[in-house]
Amino acid sequence: MNKRSSFLFWLLCVVSATLCAQESKNEKESTDNKKAISVTLHPLYLLNKAVKIDVELQSKKPLAFIAGAELYSGRVSGLYEQKNTFGEDLEDKISGVGINLAIKYKFRPTGGVNSYYLSPGITYRRLELSLIGPAFYSYQENGITFYTYGNTQQTQRIDPVVLYGNFGRYIEINSVVIDFFCGLGYKVLNQNQQLLNTRNYHEEMFGYNYEGPIFQAGIKLGWQITK
């Protein structure tokens, strides 16, 4: 092998080694920077005629980010007694959407993406209640407002904002996610006066027309897409 061929051979070896090292480095960085993504459902929200889904983006760092959506639809029942103050049956319906954003600080990791965490967040909801059934209502005739009682259907809107902080435990087993949490918060709301006068949706913490401090606890179930 002449000197020129020898030089080209050794140059090819050096370039190949450099490329292999660079590829290994890129693969390692890609693995280190890989994000863990999960999708979870809040089953307890089904009792309040809502479907709530969260998407969570975790990293190797202590911080994670959560974005969620809520969809409200259906006849109000289950958690509420569907009778007015006179004992007459009601058929109220709820519809609307909600958006949830939160940050999660993970501590005491227990392997993989599993950990305990603290999570402050905010939820905004835009809801419409269709009040269907016997009630007092007003109407105008010849420029005069009259008040009467009978079967009616009214649409009332409410826009609550919930500020909260949760403590929880995130567990992933074979890509199945179980997330237990509890926390405190405050629901900010310009209460709908018509609802205050005709319905009891302001009496409980889970009520659509409730304003004030809240305690929340629950479980999220879902799937770890990447980890």
C-alpha positions in Angstrom: 0.0 0.0 0.0 1.6 3.3 -1.1 1.7 6.3 1.1 -1.3 8.0 -0.6 -3.5 4.9 -0.2 -2.4 4.6 3.4 -3.2 8.2 4.1 -6.7 7.9 2.6 -7.3 4.7 4.6 -6.4 6.3 7.9 -8.4 9.4 7.0 -11.5 7.3 6.3 -11.1 5.5 9.6 -10.9 8.8 11.5 -13.9 10.2 9.7 -15.9 7.0 10.3 -15.0 7.1 14.0 -16.0 10.7 14.3 -19.3 10.1 12.6 -20.1 7.1 14.8 -19.2 9.1 18.0 -21.4 12.0 16.8 -24.3 9.6 16.1 -24.0 8.0 19.5 -23.9 11.4 21.1 -27.0 12.5 19.2 -28.8 9.3 20.1 -27.9 9.9 23.8 -29.1 13.5 23.7 -32.3 12.4 21.9 -32.9 9.8 24.7 -32.1 12.4 27.4 -34.4 15.0 25.9 -37.3 12.6 25.2 -40.5 13.8 26.8 -42.9 11.6 28.7 -46.5 12.2 27.5 -49.7 10.8 29.1 -53.4 11.2 28.6 -55.8 10.7 31.6 -59.5 10.9 32.3 -61.2 12.1 35.5 -64.0 9.6 36.1 -65.7 11.5 38.9 -66.5 14.4 36.6 -69.0 12.1 34.8 -71.3 12.5 37.9 -71.5 16.3 37.1 -72.3 15.6 33.4 -68.7 16.4 32.3 -65.9 14.6 30.5 -62.5 15.9 31.6 -59.3 14.9 29.9 -55.7 16.0 30.7 -52.6 15.7 28.6 -49.4 15.8 30.6 -45.9 16.5 29.3 -43.1 15.4 31.6 -39.3 15.7 31.3 -36.3 14.4 33.2 -36.4 17.6 35.1 -38.7 18.1 38.2 -41.2 20.2 36.2 -44.2 18.9 34.1 -46.9 20.7 32.3 -50.6 19.9 32.1 -53.3 21.0 29.6 -56.8 19.8 29.8 -60.3 20.2 28.4 -63.8 19.7 29.9 -67.0 19.1 28.0 -70.4 19.5 29.7 -73.5 18.0 28.2 -76.6 16.3 29.4 -79.6 16.5 31.7 -78.7 17.6 35.2 -79.2 14.8 37.7 -77.4 12.5 40.1 -75.7 15.1 42.3 -78.8 17.4 42.4 -82.3 16.9 43.5 -84.3 17.8 40.4 -87.3 19.4 42.1 -88.1 23.1 42.8 -89.2 24.5 46.2 -92.7 23.3 45.5 -91.7 19.7 45.0 -92.3 19.9 41.2 -90.1 17.9 38.8 -87.5 19.8 36.7 -85.6 18.8 33.6 -82.7 21.1 33.6 -79.8 20.6 31.2 -76.1 21.7 31.2 -73.8 22.4 28.3 -70.4 24.1 27.9 -66.7 23.7 27.9 -63.7 24.3 30.2 -60.0 24.7 29.8 -57.4 23.7 32.4 -53.7 24.6 32.7 -51.3 23.5 35.4 -47.7 23.1 36.3 -46.4 20.1 38.3 -43.4 20.0 40.5 -42.3 16.4 41.0 -40.4 15.3 44.1 -39.4 11.9 45.7 -39.2 10.1 42.4 -39.9 6.3 42.7 -38.6 5.1 39.4 -39.4 5.9 35.8 -42.0 8.7 35.6 -43.4 7.8 39.0 -43.3 10.4 41.8 -45.1 12.5 44.3 -46.0 16.0 43.2 -47.4 19.5 43.9 -49.5 21.1 41.2 -50.9 24.7 41.1 -53.3 25.4 38.3 -56.3 27.3 36.9 -59.5 26.3 35.2 -61.9 28.5 33.2 -65.4 27.3 32.3 -68.1 28.7 30.0 -71.4 27.0 30.9 -75.0 27.4 29.9 -77.9 26.0 32.0 -81.2 25.4 30.4 -83.9 25.7 33.1 -86.8 23.5 32.1 -89.9 23.2 34.2 -92.3 25.2 36.4 -91.0 28.6 37.5 -91.8 32.3 37.9 -91.0 34.2 34.7 -91.8 37.6 33.2 -93.0 38.7 29.8 -93.9 42.0 28.1 -97.2 43.0 26.5 -98.1 46.5 25.2 -95.0 47.8 26.9 -96.1 46.4 30.3 -94.0 43.7 32.1 -96.1 40.9 33.6 -95.0 38.1 36.0 -96.5 34.7 36.1 -95.9 31.1 37.1 -95.9 28.0 34.8 -93.8 25.8 32.6 -91.0 27.6 31.0 -87.5 27.2 29.5 -84.8 29.7 30.2 -81.1 29.8 29.4 -78.7 31.1 32.0 -74.9 31.5 31.6 -72.2 31.3 34.1 -68.4 31.7 33.7 -66.5 30.4 36.8 -62.7 30.5 37.2 -61.1 28.0 39.6 -57.7 28.6 41.2 -56.2 25.5 42.9 -53.2 23.7 44.3 -53.0 19.9 44.4 -50.8 17.3 46.1 -50.7 13.9 44.4 -49.1 10.6 43.6 -48.4 9.6 40.0 -48.1 5.9 39.3 -47.3 4.3 35.9 -47.5 0.4 35.6 -47.0 -1.1 32.2 -48.1 2.2 30.6 -51.3 2.3 32.7 -51.5 5.6 34.7 -53.1 6.0 38.1 -52.9 9.5 39.5 -54.3 10.2 43.0 -54.7 13.8 44.2 -56.3 16.1 46.7 -56.1 19.9 47.2 -57.6 23.2 48.0 -58.8 26.0 45.7 -61.2 28.9 45.2 -63.9 29.3 42.7 -64.3 32.9 41.5 -67.7 33.6 40.0 -70.1 36.5 39.4 -73.1 34.4 40.6 -76.1 34.3 38.3 -79.0 35.9 40.3 -81.7 34.1 38.4 -80.2 30.8 39.4 -79.9 31.9 43.0 -83.6 32.6 43.0 -84.8 29.5 41.3 -82.3 26.7 41.8 -79.9 25.2 44.4 -76.8 25.1 42.2 -75.0 27.4 44.6 -75.3 25.4 47.7 -72.6 22.7 47.3 -68.9 23.1 46.3 -69.4 21.1 43.1 -72.4 23.3 42.2 -72.4 25.1 38.9 -73.3 28.4 40.5 -71.2 28.1 43.7 -68.6 30.7 44.6 -66.0 30.3 47.4 -63.4 27.9 48.7 -63.4 24.3 47.5 -61.8 21.0 48.5 -61.0 18.7 45.7 -59.9 15.1 45.6 -60.0 12.4 43.0 -58.3 9.9 40.8 -57.2 10.1 37.2 -56.9 7.0 35.0 -55.1 6.9 31.6 -52.3 5.8 29.4 -48.6 6.7 29.3 -48.0 7.2 25.6 -44.2 7.8 25.9 -41.9 7.4 28.8 
